[in-house]
Amino acid sequence: MNIIRCYDTKYVQYYRPLSAESPLYQENSLAYYREYLQSDWRDESFVVVLGAQILARVYLTVSANAKQICYWGLPLQIEIAEDLSERANKGCWKVLLKEFQRWQQTGLYQRWVYQPSSLTLDPMALWLLQQGYGCQLATVQQIDLMQSREQLSADLRPVYLSNIEWGQANLKYQLLDKSNAVSGCLEAMRLFHIRIAGRETRSSESWRWQEQMLMTGEAFALYGESQDGELISTGFFIHNSSSCYYGVGVYDRDKFSVPVSHDLVWRAMMHAQSLGCQSFEFGEVYFAGLPHPHGDAASEKELTISHFKRGFGGQILLKPTF
């Protein structure tokens, strides 16, 4: 078995985009995260081959400055070929763990960002535990879009339902997606974000990558306006054929006594359902009584955002996180 690294000339014949379930790992989304990080991350992805057969693909990046191994800020990904014999599977994991041991022995990386696909720990997760890396259970929120609209609305926090009804009557929306997105279409959202945040929090290039995501069908955006045409809420949602992820929302909370965020997110859920998405992902949610997966206690802001997300219902899932 041999390792072929992403900077080897042969790698191009083995490369393929990551086929993770999460829409965050699509090509333009990853380009956005590369730009957003603005750091010394280096791609060290590789494949494990036996002759012409690909046994595994590993997608990871390293940063000596951040002292992390992950994949552009997201959990690193390991794809093991299907239908391997038990012997080939064990041999493949032996090669993988030997490679990970090499990175661990450099002493440069204090944290691996990894989430096994289930509560049954795979060899990578067990190896991390044996090396002394801590493990927390991350709590993530997911809404089943296979339910009817009536079932989804019944799962809303009651006050959300009345706020959504208010939004339906008083707000109007513009949808940006593959059908109408052009260069510069997110400029109004960028300027709105700067005004609400009071500062520019990321580069103009990161916004251009989000526009690219719209134009290639990897995302959609919503602009919410008052009846007189004033922009008061915006949202950006990343999706693939099966899942939609709540990327970012920006809201002017001073314009109305009713929260304008509830209707925008609800409309995004309904649009994701119309696209055929089976789930709506809110990402991690935090609780005051649970340890933060990244070590520190959850901030007041994180707890407030988590309370907002939980009002939309769905399930809270546990994911082992290193």
C-alpha positions as a printed NumPy array, in Angstrom:
array([[  0.   ,   0.   ,   0.   ],
       [  1.253,   3.458,  -0.906],
       [  0.352,   7.019,   0.04 ],
       [  0.022,   9.572,  -2.744],
       [ -0.105,  13.136,  -1.433],
       [ -1.979,  16.079,  -2.915],
       [  1.245,  17.733,  -4.085],
       [  2.488,  14.584,  -5.843],
       [  2.179,  14.673,  -9.642],
       [  0.201,  11.416,  -9.645],
       [ -2.448,  12.78 ,  -7.257],
       [ -4.502,  14.428, -10.007],
       [ -5.502,  11.034, -11.433],
       [ -6.86 ,   9.951,  -8.035],
       [ -8.465,  13.205,  -6.918],
       [-12.193,  13.675,  -6.68 ],
       [-14.242,  16.223,  -4.717],
       [-15.183,  15.161,  -1.22 ],
       [-18.542,  13.367,  -1.175],
       [-19.489,  14.212,   2.417],
       [-23.158,  14.437,   3.339],
       [-22.726,  17.978,   4.638],
       [-23.087,  20.734,   1.995],
       [-20.274,  22.621,   3.741],
       [-17.732,  20.424,   1.928],
       [-18.703,  21.462,  -1.607],
       [-15.917,  22.982,  -3.683],
       [-16.909,  26.657,  -3.544],
       [-17.879,  26.408,   0.113],
       [-14.395,  25.087,   0.91 ],
       [-12.879,  27.944,  -1.106],
       [-14.899,  30.335,   1.06 ],
       [-13.518,  28.741,   4.239],
       [ -9.973,  28.936,   2.871],
       [-10.435,  32.66 ,   2.321],
       [-12.229,  33.15 ,   5.638],
       [ -9.425,  31.514,   7.66 ],
       [ -6.779,  33.931,   6.336],
       [ -4.019,  31.906,   7.979],
       [ -1.171,  29.506,   7.292],
       [ -3.289,  26.44 ,   6.524],
       [ -1.617,  23.915,   4.231],
       [ -3.422,  21.17 ,   2.341],
       [ -1.994,  17.725,   3.17 ],
       [ -4.764,  15.548,   1.72 ],
       [ -3.752,  12.138,   0.399],
       [ -4.986,   8.818,  -0.959],
       [ -4.004,   5.281,   0.015],
       [ -3.663,   2.976,  -2.994],
       [ -2.88 ,  -0.672,  -3.625],
       [ -1.816,  -0.967,  -7.223],
       [ -4.558,   0.778,  -9.183],
       [ -7.123,   0.379,  -6.383],
       [ -7.96 ,   3.326,  -4.145],
       [ -8.428,   2.137,  -0.572],
       [ -8.96 ,   5.47 ,   1.187],
       [ -9.097,   9.191,   0.63 ],
       [ -8.172,  11.582,   3.443],
       [ -9.   ,  15.275,   3.298],
       [ -7.031,  17.324,   5.826],
       [ -5.178,  20.579,   6.313],
       [ -2.606,  21.532,   8.922],
       [ -1.715,  24.802,  10.607],
       [  1.3  ,  25.213,  12.862],
       [  0.036,  28.674,  13.795],
       [ -3.401,  27.424,  14.89 ],
       [ -1.822,  24.157,  16.142],
       [ -4.618,  22.203,  14.471],
       [ -5.236,  19.425,  12.006],
       [ -8.67 ,  19.655,  10.362],
       [ -9.989,  20.401,   6.86 ],
       [-10.171,  24.149,   6.286],
       [-11.637,  24.689,   9.749],
       [-14.128,  21.829,   9.393],
       [-13.634,  18.287,  10.736],
       [-11.144,  16.306,   8.65 ],
       [-12.717,  13.622,   6.482],
       [-11.755,  10.   ,   5.836],
       [-13.376,   8.027,   3.015],
       [-12.751,   4.281,   3.12 ],
       [-13.525,   2.396,  -0.087],
       [-16.638,   0.259,   0.057],
       [-16.54 ,  -3.535,  -0.178],
       [-12.983,  -3.912,   1.097],
       [-12.107,  -7.293,   2.491],
       [-11.543,  -7.439,   6.246],
       [ -7.83 ,  -7.888,   5.62 ],
       [ -7.631,  -4.917,   3.242],
       [ -9.657,  -2.742,   5.625],
       [ -7.331,  -3.528,   8.544],
       [ -4.267,  -2.942,   6.394],
       [ -5.643,   0.373,   5.17 ],
       [ -6.325,   1.616,   8.717],
       [ -2.817,   0.503,   9.732],
       [ -1.334,   2.735,   7.016],
       [ -3.629,   5.64 ,   7.959],
       [ -2.812,   5.499,  11.656],
       [  0.908,   5.275,  10.926],
       [  0.575,   8.465,   8.856],
       [ -1.413,  10.216,  11.597],
       [  1.232,   9.133,  14.116],
       [  3.826,  10.895,  11.955],
       [  1.888,  14.162,  12.231],
       [  1.323,  13.676,  15.956],
       [  5.04 ,  13.131,  16.603],
       [  5.973,  16.52 ,  15.148],
       [  4.546,  18.112,  18.306],
       [  3.198,  21.028,  16.241],
       [ -0.48 ,  20.166,  16.485],
       [ -2.328,  20.147,  19.782],
       [ -5.811,  19.559,  18.417],
       [ -7.371,  17.341,  15.784],
       [-10.818,  18.364,  14.58 ],
       [-12.59 ,  15.101,  13.815],
       [-16.117,  13.752,  14.102],
       [-16.705,  10.019,  13.555],
       [-19.89 ,   9.296,  11.649],
       [-21.58 ,   7.521,  14.559],
       [-21.368,   6.963,  18.314],
       [-19.583,   3.702,  17.515],
       [-15.994,   4.944,  17.395],
       [-13.938,   4.107,  14.319],
       [-10.184,   3.336,  14.424],
       [ -9.315,   7.012,  13.975],
       [-11.387,   8.052,  16.992],
       [ -9.948,   5.241,  19.12 ],
       [ -6.419,   6.218,  18.095],
       [ -7.045,   9.835,  19.121],
       [ -8.257,   8.661,  22.527],
       [ -5.181,   6.454,  22.928],
       [ -2.953,   9.441,  22.143],
       [ -4.552,  11.393,  24.977],
       [ -6.721,  13.755,  22.913],
       [ -9.916,  14.687,  24.689],
       [-13.36 ,  13.965,  23.339],
       [-16.572,  15.91 ,  23.914],
       [-20.087,  15.229,  22.726],
       [-21.129,  18.087,  20.452],
       [-24.862,  18.819,  20.336],
       [-26.124,  19.619,  16.84 ],
       [-29.634,  20.528,  15.749],
       [-31.306,  18.992,  12.713],
       [-34.822,  19.371,  11.338],
       [-36.438,  16.607,   9.312],
       [-37.787,  18.229,   6.139],
       [-39.516,  15.005,   5.123],
       [-42.339,  16.089,   7.419],
       [-45.318,  18.051,   6.142],
       [-45.493,  21.829,   6.49 ],
       [-48.182,  21.326,   9.139],
       [-45.94 ,  19.002,  11.16 ],
       [-43.017,  21.416,  10.922],
       [-45.109,  24.391,  12.034],
       [-46.515,  22.384,  14.953],
       [-42.923,  21.904,  16.175],
       [-42.243,  25.656,  16.304],
       [-42.057,  27.546,  19.563],
       [-45.569,  29.114,  19.814],
       [-44.347,  32.717,  19.727],
       [-42.398,  31.913,  16.547],
       [-45.589,  30.916,  14.772],
       [-47.22 ,  34.275,  15.485],
       [-44.037,  36.135,  14.478],
       [-43.93 ,  34.2  ,  11.204],
       [-47.555,  35.074,  10.52 ],
       [-46.674,  38.733,  11.117],
       [-43.743,  38.453,   8.717],
       [-45.887,  36.866,   6.028],
       [-48.236,  39.863,   6.198],
       [-45.671,  42.678,   6.55 ],
       [-42.432,  41.677,   4.836],
       [-41.445,  40.923,   1.26 ],
       [-38.515,  38.812,   0.107],
       [-36.077,  38.449,  -2.737],
       [-34.579,  35.016,  -3.42 ],
       [-31.058,  34.822,  -4.861],
       [-29.999,  31.511,  -6.352],
       [-28.508,  29.945,  -9.47 ],
       [-31.28 ,  31.366, -11.63 ],
       [-30.55 ,  35.049, -10.963],
       [-27.242,  35.405,  -9.067],
       [-24.605,  37.609, -10.7  ],
       [-21.319,  39.151,  -9.616],
       [-22.016,  41.771,  -6.956],
       [-25.406,  40.374,  -5.973],
       [-24.342,  40.068,  -2.312],
       [-22.974,  43.59 ,  -2.057],
       [-26.165,  44.825,  -0.354],
       [-25.85 ,  41.992,   2.188],
       [-22.157,  42.789,   2.763],
       [-22.871,  46.468,   3.426],
       [-25.861,  45.555,   5.614],
       [-23.65 ,  43.188,   7.622],
       [-21.042,  45.932,   8.139],
       [-23.725,  48.362,   9.325],
       [-25.289,  45.913,  11.786],
       [-21.946,  44.551,  13.086],
       [-20.406,  48.01 ,  13.254],
       [-17.295,  46.815,  11.407],
       [-16.136,  44.668,   8.493],
       [-15.512,  41.182,   9.869],
       [-14.159,  39.403,   6.77 ],
       [-12.614,  40.016,   3.37 ],
       [-14.424,  41.067,   0.205],
       [-12.999,  37.948,  -1.446],
       [-14.943,  35.72 ,   0.964],
       [-18.155,  37.402,  -0.2  ],
       [-17.189,  36.762,  -3.824],
       [-16.815,  33.069,  -3.052],
       [-20.306,  33.089,  -1.563],
       [-21.588,  34.679,  -4.771],
       [-19.883,  31.846,  -6.655],
       [-21.733,  29.364,  -4.445],
       [-25.012,  31.007,  -5.468],
       [-24.139,  30.926,  -9.162],
       [-23.168,  27.235,  -9.09 ],
       [-26.246,  26.133,  -7.169],
       [-24.473,  25.381,  -3.887],
       [-26.437,  27.974,  -1.91 ],
       [-29.315,  30.434,  -1.892],
       [-29.815,  33.759,  -0.125],
       [-32.85 ,  35.674,   1.075],
       [-33.252,  39.446,   1.328],
       [-36.108,  40.534,   3.58 ],
       [-37.508,  44.043,   3.111],
       [-40.115,  46.203,   4.745],
       [-43.083,  47.291,   2.669],
       [-41.281,  50.532,   1.767],
       [-38.297,  48.586,   0.395],
       [-35.824,  48.932,   3.282],
       [-33.506,  45.941,   3.783],
       [-34.05 ,  44.585,   7.315],
       [-32.972,  40.919,   7.192],
       [-30.676,  38.713,   5.121],
       [-29.767,  35.047,   5.233],
       [-27.327,  32.766,   3.416],
       [-28.04 ,  29.028,   3.213],
       [-25.706,  26.34 ,   1.847],
       [-27.254,  23.211,   0.356],
       [-26.726,  20.095,  -1.709],
       [-29.319,  17.649,  -2.989],
       [-30.173,  16.288,   0.46 ],
       [-29.337,  18.854,   3.133],
       [-29.509,  22.607,   3.75 ],
       [-27.261,  24.384,   6.277],
       [-28.089,  27.684,   7.986],
       [-24.942,  29.612,   7.114],
       [-25.458,  33.157,   8.366],
       [-28.289,  35.527,   9.181],
       [-28.112,  39.29 ,   9.679],
       [-31.068,  41.193,  11.088],
       [-31.918,  44.784,  11.991],
       [-33.585,  44.17 ,  15.341],
       [-34.313,  47.852,  15.957],
       [-36.841,  48.302,  13.143],
       [-39.713,  46.285,  14.593],
       [-40.809,  45.015,  17.99 ],
       [-41.391,  41.614,  16.342],
       [-38.219,  39.551,  15.593],
       [-37.791,  39.544,  11.812],
       [-35.463,  36.528,  11.897],
       [-38.205,  33.954,  12.506],
       [-39.978,  34.464,   9.2  ],
       [-36.752,  34.532,   7.17 ],
       [-35.515,  31.213,   8.581],
       [-38.953,  29.646,   8.165],
       [-39.026,  30.727,   4.505],
       [-35.552,  29.235,   4.066],
       [-36.771,  25.934,   5.524],
       [-39.719,  25.897,   3.142],
       [-37.501,  26.721,   0.159],
       [-35.014,  23.987,   1.129],
       [-37.919,  21.54 ,   1.322],
       [-39.066,  22.606,  -2.169],
       [-35.532,  21.876,  -3.453],
       [-35.843,  18.294,  -2.216],
       [-33.594,  18.666,   0.84 ],
       [-34.355,  16.045,   3.457],
       [-32.873,  17.912,   6.412],
       [-32.211,  21.458,   7.6  ],
       [-29.004,  21.782,   9.625],
       [-28.524,  24.439,  12.297],
       [-25.065,  23.202,  13.296],
       [-23.887,  23.157,  16.893],
       [-26.145,  24.381,  19.679],
       [-24.941,  25.015,  23.214],
       [-26.331,  24.539,  26.705],
       [-25.172,  26.193,  29.912],
       [-24.96 ,  22.826,  31.694],
       [-22.818,  21.063,  29.079],
       [-19.083,  21.513,  28.454],
       [-18.24 ,  23.399,  25.288],
       [-16.747,  21.005,  22.677],
       [-13.824,  23.395,  22.225],
       [-12.886,  23.609,  25.884],
       [-14.191,  26.917,  27.227],
       [-17.686,  27.43 ,  28.566],
       [-20.244,  28.556,  26.007],
       [-20.445,  32.33 ,  25.766],
       [-23.628,  34.265,  26.459],
       [-23.872,  35.018,  22.732],
       [-23.612,  31.32 ,  21.838],
       [-26.298,  30.45 ,  24.385],
       [-28.607,  33.171,  23.027],
       [-28.139,  32.016,  19.419],
       [-28.727,  28.411,  20.5  ],
       [-31.984,  29.375,  22.21 ],
       [-33.063,  31.076,  18.977],
       [-32.261,  27.979,  16.891],
       [-34.045,  25.555,  19.211],
       [-37.283,  27.472,  18.738],
       [-37.579,  25.933,  15.269],
       [-37.859,  22.418,  16.668],
       [-36.222,  19.307,  15.279],
       [-33.834,  16.928,  17.01 ],
       [-30.695,  17.509,  19.057],
       [-28.104,  14.936,  18.016],
       [-24.898,  13.959,  19.779],
       [-21.636,  13.802,  17.841],
       [-18.299,  12.773,  19.364],
       [-15.898,  15.63 ,  18.667],
       [-12.102,  15.696,  19.097]])
